[in-house]
Amino acid sequence: MLVTYIEAIRQAMDEEMDRDKNVVLLGEDVGLLGGAFKVSAGLLDKYGPDRVVDMPISESLIIGSGVGLAVQGMRPILEMQFIDFISCGFDQIVNSAATLRYRHGGQTACPIVIRGPSGGGVHGGLYHSQNPEAWFFHVPGLKIVAPSTAYDAKGLMKAAVRDDDPVIYFENKFLYRRIKEEIPPEEFVVPIGKAALRKEGGDLSVITYGSPVHAVMKAARDMAKEVDIEVIDLRTLLPLDMNAIRASVRKTGKALIVHEARQTGGIGAEIAARIAQECFEDLDGPVMRLGAREAHTPFAPAMEDYVLPNQEKIIEAIRTLAAY
Amino acid sequence: MTEQKDRELYYWLRLIREFEDRISAMDKQGKLMGGVYSGKGQEAVTVGFCHDLRWDDWIFPLHRDLGAFLVKGADPRRLMAQIFGKRDGFAKGKDSYLHGGDLGNGIFGATSMLAATLPVAAGMAFKFKIRKEDRVAIAFFGEGASSRGDVHEAMNFAGVHKLPVVFVCENNFYAYSTPNELQFGVDNVADRAAGYGFKGEVVNGNDLHAVMATARKAIDRARKGEGPTLVECKTYRYHGHSEHDRADYRTEEEVITWESRDPMILWEVYLEKKKYDVEAIRNETAERVRKAVDDAVAFAEGSPAPEGPEAMEDLYAMPIDTEAR
């Protein structure tokens, strides 16, 4: 079955709603419109307004009401129309949902999925390009996933819906319709917490997730004669699959972490620190990071390209590290 | 009302009062850690709204509503252990005061970001509606929290879907130190209900009869699918925001005035008018609540304190592979 990344997400939600009547979708314009990007097209007709709910423009309410539904055994999928708007629901995520089980001494689970389109490269400007995963990476009680392929988009959505903990699911809107791949017609789930080894290599490990996975893979192919690159696609950011990261770095002795989010204070910083501490004896060069520059994600194409990582910057970083 | 119910309501008022007084006393003796938030003076609000609820209805109490916990069915011993931060508390020591709810009895634990429970209550009420369950959610909040966006977001949604939820504003006139006139520009918080398309009511929150009458109407309306109500209960907290707050921002005259309208005294006057033997009821009830609170304190004192590594429990329902981390 040949599907786009966005269709894979739609299929996963559809199949999970079909499988379990406790799964409901809440968000702005998710019903009548089928979502701003058409991620939920057709679901209102199939499942009705009690399960596909057009919500008022109230992110805090969308997430908070999801917590109330979860306490009642429902499994809500909560859409942020753009993931940038998640900041309006911040308190409900970090204080209400993330502490729910903890502050009730284990009396309840909190099976909610918060999902929405993230990422730049589409000239979305300051408020339609963000990658805010690091804000939530700091919070115990949450899980975070960020698929880069249609297969993972579908499999991780299913895993997220079935998970009993709050999962933030970062969709990459640049990939929505740009990638199309064969996925199995039969049921499959991608487990949360497991990275994927996208390409084996012996010289250098690139650890990445989300849309840069594709740029890194292209770089690895283009540079094949120059350097033998191993590519790890994290898929899940919280919890990190340190087994996969350690195994790769111990083999290659070099690590570069690439993400589209701001480099400073990004998830790459934590990975770099852990590699430095846990793989020190195996390292043949500095642990390097490549993320966005210290600016917001601007609108004008030249500026956006200047701020975000791209193919050129990835190749340059790989050459710098390979030279050690 | 029957004599039995009249006496029972008196018992709840007194039990909560005894609980509050004992907690304040223990706090003064240095037996408690952390913030202690007395709801003394506001007992009629929680008794009035919780007494006639069904076991499968839900309440969302705020930080000084330990009375709501008791009346809705929480075990007084576990409630005291919760306040002590012990392992038998609802949060197993992970937080104190009322942040750990008793979910088996339909009591949700609030965070310190008060009013954050209102969207949660609205979401739960939405479930009651779509599953056609004739249950109701009661969401308490203070007049201070009424300024927060979560209140607007929750009420707006509840109005759109006519959800079975009752929003109960406990207006005790001070949000920490900030008086009503610096908190909102309307006369009453309940006036805002009109902006959401449902009914708002103002009630004397110290008059248990008045609270119960208003609560009954609002709960019936919600249960019958006629939508939410915003009830504002004008009441007063005798203590400061927390026990370390001397509350110098208000006058002694004001405090005395409110003490003369005490919900328990008003109920005793009612019992007298009904020609019950109030002296006997008072003595008998005092003995009962003293024993109940003694028992709760003894249990909480004997409950084990959690060990350090228990801090890592209850974070995830589907635990993650810690080896891999």
Interface residues (C-beta under 8 A of the other chain):
Chain A: V24 D50 R51 V53 M55 P56 S58 S60 L61 I63 G64 S65 G66 V67 G68 L69 V71 Q72 M74 P76 D91 Q92 N95 S96 T99 R101 Y102 R103 H104 G105 G106 Q107 T108 A109 C110 P111 P140 G141 K143 D163 D164 D165 G193 P239 L240 D241 M242 N243
Chain B: G89 F90 A91 K92 K94 D95 H99 G100 G101 D102 L103 G104 F108 G109 T111 S112 M113 A116 L118 P119 V120 A121 A122 G123 M124 A125 F126 K127 I130 A137 G149 D150 E153 A154 N156 F157 V160 E313 D314 L315 Y316 A317 M318 I320 D321 E323 A324 R325
